[in-house]
Amino acid sequence: MTRRIAPKAAPPPPPPRRAVRLRTPGDVRRCLAAVANDMMRGTMDPTTGGKVGYVLSILLKSIEVESTTRQEAEPSAEDLAVRINEVTRLMHATVPPPTGTPGEGNG
């Protein structure tokens, strides 16, 4: 009679993680560090960690692009000050009097 060996039970799944807000490059960096730490501790499979790292790198790039686009779209305080100075200068500039007399049809 052949004796059957029972398969080893799979380890229990890790407890669910709290949702992480990833809005800044610093948020993404901290999450990536946590993933790396989990892989080094053996609590996260390296394949899963690599996939998460890949998604985080895409997210980081999109945050950087959005930040650059926003900076280009919104004028800086210095740009606004220059524009205000130009408008103020134009408003205070001496307007030359019109040539000719009214009613001559110089227009």
C-alpha positions as CSV (number, residue, x, y, z in Angstrom):
1,M,0.0,0.0,0.0
2,T,1.3,3.4,-1.0
3,R,1.2,6.1,1.5
4,R,0.0,9.5,0.3
5,I,1.6,12.6,1.6
6,A,-0.7,15.5,2.2
7,P,0.3,18.7,0.3
8,K,1.5,21.6,2.4
9,A,-1.2,24.1,3.2
10,A,-0.7,27.4,1.4
11,P,0.2,30.3,3.7
12,P,-2.7,32.5,4.6
13,P,-3.1,35.6,2.4
14,P,-1.7,38.8,3.9
15,P,-4.2,41.2,5.5
16,P,-5.8,43.7,3.1
17,R,-3.9,46.9,2.8
18,R,-5.3,50.3,3.3
19,A,-5.8,52.3,0.1
20,V,-2.8,54.5,-0.6
21,R,-3.2,58.0,-2.0
22,L,-0.5,58.7,-4.5
23,R,-0.7,62.3,-5.5
24,T,2.9,63.5,-5.3
25,P,6.3,62.1,-6.4
26,G,7.1,61.8,-2.7
27,D,3.9,59.6,-2.2
28,V,5.0,57.3,-5.0
29,R,8.6,57.1,-3.7
30,R,7.3,56.1,-0.2
31,C,5.0,53.4,-1.8
32,L,7.9,52.1,-3.9
33,A,10.1,51.9,-0.9
34,A,7.4,49.9,1.0
35,V,7.1,47.5,-2.0
36,A,10.9,47.1,-2.0
37,N,10.9,46.4,1.7
38,D,8.1,43.9,1.4
39,M,10.0,42.0,-1.3
40,M,13.3,42.0,0.8
41,R,11.4,40.7,3.8
42,G,9.7,38.0,1.7
43,T,6.2,39.2,2.4
44,M,5.7,40.1,-1.3
45,D,6.4,37.9,-4.3
46,P,9.2,39.6,-6.5
47,T,7.0,39.1,-9.6
48,T,4.1,41.0,-7.9
49,G,6.6,43.6,-6.6
50,G,8.0,44.1,-10.1
51,K,4.5,44.6,-11.5
52,V,3.6,47.1,-8.8
53,G,6.9,48.9,-9.3
54,Y,6.2,49.2,-13.1
55,V,2.7,50.7,-12.4
56,L,4.2,53.1,-9.9
57,S,6.8,54.2,-12.4
58,I,4.1,55.0,-14.9
59,L,2.1,56.9,-12.3
60,L,5.2,58.9,-11.3
61,K,5.8,59.9,-14.9
62,S,2.1,61.0,-15.3
63,I,2.4,63.1,-12.1
64,E,5.5,64.7,-13.5
65,V,3.9,65.4,-16.9
66,E,0.8,66.9,-15.2
67,S,3.0,69.1,-13.0
68,T,5.0,70.3,-15.9
69,T,1.9,71.0,-18.0
70,R,0.3,72.9,-15.1
71,Q,3.4,75.0,-14.6
72,E,3.4,75.9,-18.3
73,A,-0.3,76.7,-18.3
74,E,-0.4,78.9,-15.2
75,P,1.7,82.1,-15.3
76,S,4.1,82.6,-12.5
77,A,3.8,85.5,-10.0
78,E,6.8,87.1,-11.8
79,D,5.0,86.9,-15.2
80,L,1.9,88.5,-13.7
81,A,3.9,91.3,-12.2
82,V,5.5,92.0,-15.6
83,R,2.1,92.1,-17.3
84,I,0.7,94.4,-14.6
85,N,3.6,96.8,-15.0
86,E,3.2,96.9,-18.7
87,V,-0.5,97.6,-18.5
88,T,0.1,100.3,-15.8
89,R,2.8,101.9,-17.9
90,L,0.4,101.9,-21.0
91,M,-2.4,103.4,-18.9
92,H,-0.2,106.2,-17.7
93,A,1.4,106.9,-21.0
94,T,0.7,110.2,-22.6
95,V,-1.9,109.8,-25.4
96,P,-1.0,112.2,-28.3
97,P,-3.9,114.5,-29.2
98,P,-5.8,113.7,-32.4
99,T,-4.6,115.5,-35.5
100,G,-6.9,117.8,-37.3
101,T,-10.1,119.4,-36.1
102,P,-13.3,117.6,-35.3
103,G,-15.6,117.3,-38.3
104,E,-12.9,117.3,-40.9
105,G,-13.5,113.6,-41.6
106,N,-10.0,112.3,-40.8
107,G,-11.0,108.9,-40.2
